[in-house]
Amino acid sequence: MIPHATAVNVSAAGHMVAGDDNAVFTMEVGGFLDGLA
């Protein structure tokens, strides 16, 4: 659907990934941003 998009499965998260598993959210967003550099 979106070219070059990635999906991350955060199985321990419920409604809000950033609030439910902040460590995983931060790690994945950081990795994504590092990949843009």
PDB file of N, CA, C and O in Angstrom, chain B, residues numbered from 101:
ATOM      1  N   MET B 101       0.805  -1.186   0.000  1.00  0.00           N
ATOM      2  CA  MET B 101       0.000   0.000   0.000  1.00  0.00           C
ATOM      3  C   MET B 101       0.857   1.264   0.000  1.00  0.00           C
ATOM      4  O   MET B 101       0.600   2.197  -0.761  1.00  0.00           O
ATOM      5  N   ILE B 102       1.869   1.287   0.851  1.00  0.00           N
ATOM      6  CA  ILE B 102       2.758   2.445   0.925  1.00  0.00           C
ATOM      7  C   ILE B 102       4.164   1.956   0.580  1.00  0.00           C
ATOM      8  O   ILE B 102       4.732   1.142   1.308  1.00  0.00           O
ATOM      9  N   PRO B 103       4.728   2.443  -0.521  1.00  0.00           N
ATOM     10  CA  PRO B 103       6.064   1.977  -0.917  1.00  0.00           C
ATOM     11  C   PRO B 103       7.093   2.176   0.198  1.00  0.00           C
ATOM     12  O   PRO B 103       7.128   3.221   0.847  1.00  0.00           O
ATOM     13  N   HIS B 104       7.913   1.174   0.403  1.00  0.00           N
ATOM     14  CA  HIS B 104       9.008   1.188   1.379  1.00  0.00           C
ATOM     15  C   HIS B 104       8.534   1.297   2.826  1.00  0.00           C
ATOM     16  O   HIS B 104       9.321   1.636   3.710  1.00  0.00           O
ATOM     17  N   ALA B 105       7.270   1.015   3.073  1.00  0.00           N
ATOM     18  CA  ALA B 105       6.749   1.053   4.444  1.00  0.00           C
ATOM     19  C   ALA B 105       7.220  -0.182   5.201  1.00  0.00           C
ATOM     20  O   ALA B 105       7.498  -1.220   4.600  1.00  0.00           O
ATOM     21  N   THR B 106       7.308  -0.066   6.507  1.00  0.00           N
ATOM     22  CA  THR B 106       7.631  -1.205   7.356  1.00  0.00           C
ATOM     23  C   THR B 106       6.570  -1.320   8.435  1.00  0.00           C
ATOM     24  O   THR B 106       5.959  -0.331   8.840  1.00  0.00           O
ATOM     25  N   ALA B 107       6.367  -2.534   8.886  1.00  0.00           N
ATOM     26  CA  ALA B 107       5.417  -2.782   9.967  1.00  0.00           C
ATOM     27  C   ALA B 107       6.155  -3.448  11.112  1.00  0.00           C
ATOM     28  O   ALA B 107       7.065  -4.248  10.892  1.00  0.00           O
ATOM     29  N   VAL B 108       5.766  -3.123  12.319  1.00  0.00           N
ATOM     30  CA  VAL B 108       6.371  -3.708  13.510  1.00  0.00           C
ATOM     31  C   VAL B 108       5.253  -4.279  14.359  1.00  0.00           C
ATOM     32  O   VAL B 108       4.290  -3.581  14.674  1.00  0.00           O
ATOM     33  N   ASN B 109       5.375  -5.546  14.734  1.00  0.00           N
ATOM     34  CA  ASN B 109       4.391  -6.188  15.592  1.00  0.00           C
ATOM     35  C   ASN B 109       4.834  -6.021  17.044  1.00  0.00           C
ATOM     36  O   ASN B 109       5.871  -6.546  17.447  1.00  0.00           O
ATOM     37  N   VAL B 110       4.056  -5.300  17.811  1.00  0.00           N
ATOM     38  CA  VAL B 110       4.324  -5.118  19.237  1.00  0.00           C
ATOM     39  C   VAL B 110       3.216  -5.861  19.970  1.00  0.00           C
ATOM     40  O   VAL B 110       2.195  -5.280  20.336  1.00  0.00           O
ATOM     41  N   SER B 111       3.434  -7.147  20.177  1.00  0.00           N
ATOM     42  CA  SER B 111       2.377  -8.019  20.689  1.00  0.00           C
ATOM     43  C   SER B 111       1.924  -7.658  22.098  1.00  0.00           C
ATOM     44  O   SER B 111       0.787  -7.953  22.466  1.00  0.00           O
ATOM     45  N   ALA B 112       2.778  -7.031  22.889  1.00  0.00           N
ATOM     46  CA  ALA B 112       2.404  -6.692  24.268  1.00  0.00           C
ATOM     47  C   ALA B 112       1.592  -5.402  24.359  1.00  0.00           C
ATOM     48  O   ALA B 112       1.094  -5.052  25.428  1.00  0.00           O
ATOM     49  N   ALA B 113       1.461  -4.703  23.244  1.00  0.00           N
ATOM     50  CA  ALA B 113       0.743  -3.422  23.259  1.00  0.00           C
ATOM     51  C   ALA B 113      -0.748  -3.643  23.047  1.00  0.00           C
ATOM     52  O   ALA B 113      -1.174  -4.581  22.372  1.00  0.00           O
ATOM     53  N   GLY B 114      -1.507  -2.766  23.635  1.00  0.00           N
ATOM     54  CA  GLY B 114      -2.946  -2.815  23.456  1.00  0.00           C
ATOM     55  C   GLY B 114      -3.400  -1.686  22.564  1.00  0.00           C
ATOM     56  O   GLY B 114      -3.259  -1.753  21.343  1.00  0.00           O
ATOM     57  N   HIS B 115      -3.942  -0.655  23.165  1.00  0.00           N
ATOM     58  CA  HIS B 115      -4.525   0.458  22.410  1.00  0.00           C
ATOM     59  C   HIS B 115      -3.481   1.437  21.879  1.00  0.00           C
ATOM     60  O   HIS B 115      -3.605   1.927  20.756  1.00  0.00           O
ATOM     61  N   MET B 116      -2.455   1.725  22.677  1.00  0.00           N
ATOM     62  CA  MET B 116      -1.492   2.761  22.304  1.00  0.00           C
ATOM     63  C   MET B 116      -0.068   2.244  22.508  1.00  0.00           C
ATOM     64  O   MET B 116       0.379   2.086  23.644  1.00  0.00           O
ATOM     65  N   VAL B 117       0.634   1.985  21.421  1.00  0.00           N
ATOM     66  CA  VAL B 117       1.963   1.371  21.501  1.00  0.00           C
ATOM     67  C   VAL B 117       2.918   2.202  22.346  1.00  0.00           C
ATOM     68  O   VAL B 117       3.626   1.656  23.193  1.00  0.00           O
ATOM     69  N   ALA B 118       2.949   3.507  22.129  1.00  0.00           N
ATOM     70  CA  ALA B 118       3.897   4.358  22.867  1.00  0.00           C
ATOM     71  C   ALA B 118       3.640   4.316  24.367  1.00  0.00           C
ATOM     72  O   ALA B 118       4.586   4.433  25.146  1.00  0.00           O
ATOM     73  N   GLY B 119       2.424   4.158  24.784  1.00  0.00           N
ATOM     74  CA  GLY B 119       2.112   4.116  26.209  1.00  0.00           C
ATOM     75  C   GLY B 119       2.182   2.721  26.793  1.00  0.00           C
ATOM     76  O   GLY B 119       2.534   2.547  27.960  1.00  0.00           O
ATOM     77  N   ASP B 120       1.847   1.720  25.981  1.00  0.00           N
ATOM     78  CA  ASP B 120       1.803   0.345  26.479  1.00  0.00           C
ATOM     79  C   ASP B 120       3.174  -0.307  26.538  1.00  0.00           C
ATOM     80  O   ASP B 120       3.435  -1.101  27.441  1.00  0.00           O
ATOM     81  N   ASP B 121       4.050   0.006  25.605  1.00  0.00           N
ATOM     82  CA  ASP B 121       5.410  -0.558  25.598  1.00  0.00           C
ATOM     83  C   ASP B 121       6.372   0.496  25.056  1.00  0.00           C
ATOM     84  O   ASP B 121       6.860   0.397  23.930  1.00  0.00           O
ATOM     85  N   ASN B 122       6.627   1.497  25.875  1.00  0.00           N
ATOM     86  CA  ASN B 122       7.422   2.643  25.447  1.00  0.00           C
ATOM     87  C   ASN B 122       8.833   2.250  25.019  1.00  0.00           C
ATOM     88  O   ASN B 122       9.384   2.861  24.103  1.00  0.00           O
ATOM     89  N   ALA B 123       9.423   1.256  25.653  1.00  0.00           N
ATOM     90  CA  ALA B 123      10.790   0.855  25.299  1.00  0.00           C
ATOM     91  C   ALA B 123      10.851   0.344  23.861  1.00  0.00           C
ATOM     92  O   ALA B 123      11.758   0.707  23.112  1.00  0.00           O
ATOM     93  N   VAL B 124       9.904  -0.485  23.479  1.00  0.00           N
ATOM     94  CA  VAL B 124       9.879  -1.015  22.109  1.00  0.00           C
ATOM     95  C   VAL B 124       9.578   0.103  21.121  1.00  0.00           C
ATOM     96  O   VAL B 124      10.208   0.190  20.066  1.00  0.00           O
ATOM     97  N   PHE B 125       8.619   0.957  21.458  1.00  0.00           N
ATOM     98  CA  PHE B 125       8.275   2.079  20.589  1.00  0.00           C
ATOM     99  C   PHE B 125       9.496   2.958  20.330  1.00  0.00           C
ATOM    100  O   PHE B 125       9.788   3.298  19.184  1.00  0.00           O
ATOM    101  N   THR B 126      10.204   3.323  21.388  1.00  0.00           N
ATOM    102  CA  THR B 126      11.371   4.195  21.270  1.00  0.00           C
ATOM    103  C   THR B 126      12.465   3.533  20.446  1.00  0.00           C
ATOM    104  O   THR B 126      13.092   4.183  19.609  1.00  0.00           O
ATOM    105  N   MET B 127      12.699   2.245  20.677  1.00  0.00           N
ATOM    106  CA  MET B 127      13.725   1.520  19.937  1.00  0.00           C
ATOM    107  C   MET B 127      13.385   1.467  18.445  1.00  0.00           C
ATOM    108  O   MET B 127      14.253   1.705  17.605  1.00  0.00           O
ATOM    109  N   GLU B 128      12.136   1.159  18.112  1.00  0.00           N
ATOM    110  CA  GLU B 128      11.742   1.035  16.713  1.00  0.00           C
ATOM    111  C   GLU B 128      11.743   2.380  15.994  1.00  0.00           C
ATOM    112  O   GLU B 128      12.191   2.460  14.851  1.00  0.00           O
ATOM    113  N   VAL B 129      11.256   3.427  16.632  1.00  0.00           N
ATOM    114  CA  VAL B 129      11.268   4.754  16.008  1.00  0.00           C
ATOM    115  C   VAL B 129      12.708   5.224  15.833  1.00  0.00           C
ATOM    116  O   VAL B 129      13.053   5.787  14.794  1.00  0.00           O
ATOM    117  N   GLY B 130      13.549   5.000  16.838  1.00  0.00           N
ATOM    118  CA  GLY B 130      14.959   5.371  16.728  1.00  0.00           C
ATOM    119  C   GLY B 130      15.649   4.645  15.591  1.00  0.00           C
ATOM    120  O   GLY B 130      16.421   5.245  14.843  1.00  0.00           O
ATOM    121  N   GLY B 131      15.376   3.359  15.459  1.00  0.00           N
ATOM    122  CA  GLY B 131      15.956   2.584  14.361  1.00  0.00           C
ATOM    123  C   GLY B 131      15.493   3.075  13.003  1.00  0.00           C
ATOM    124  O   GLY B 131      16.273   3.138  12.054  1.00  0.00           O
ATOM    125  N   PHE B 132      14.212   3.422  12.918  1.00  0.00           N
ATOM    126  CA  PHE B 132      13.675   3.971  11.671  1.00  0.00           C
ATOM    127  C   PHE B 132      14.364   5.285  11.311  1.00  0.00           C
ATOM    128  O   PHE B 132      14.772   5.488  10.168  1.00  0.00           O
ATOM    129  N   LEU B 133      14.487   6.166  12.286  1.00  0.00           N
ATOM    130  CA  LEU B 133      15.121   7.460  12.034  1.00  0.00           C
ATOM    131  C   LEU B 133      16.598   7.307  11.689  1.00  0.00           C
ATOM    132  O   LEU B 133      17.116   8.034  10.841  1.00  0.00           O
ATOM    133  N   ASP B 134      17.282   6.363  12.343  1.00  0.00           N
ATOM    134  CA  ASP B 134      18.685   6.107  12.015  1.00  0.00           C
ATOM    135  C   ASP B 134      18.823   5.644  10.565  1.00  0.00           C
ATOM    136  O   ASP B 134      19.801   5.970   9.892  1.00  0.00           O
ATOM    137  N   GLY B 135      17.840   4.883  10.093  1.00  0.00           N
ATOM    138  CA  GLY B 135      17.863   4.400   8.717  1.00  0.00           C
ATOM    139  C   GLY B 135      17.684   5.503   7.688  1.00  0.00           C
ATOM    140  O   GLY B 135      18.059   5.333   6.527  1.00  0.00           O
ATOM    141  N   LEU B 136      17.122   6.618   8.093  1.00  0.00           N
ATOM    142  CA  LEU B 136      16.940   7.745   7.177  1.00  0.00           C
ATOM    143  C   LEU B 136      18.203   8.575   7.033  1.00  0.00           C
ATOM    144  O   LEU B 136      18.372   9.302   6.054  1.00  0.00           O
ATOM    145  N   ALA B 137      19.084   8.464   8.007  1.00  0.00           N
ATOM    146  CA  ALA B 137      20.302   9.294   8.009  1.00  0.00           C
ATOM    147  C   ALA B 137      21.336   8.773   7.031  1.00  0.00           C
ATOM    148  O   ALA B 137      22.416   9.352   6.907  1.00  0.00           O
TER     149      ALA B 137
END
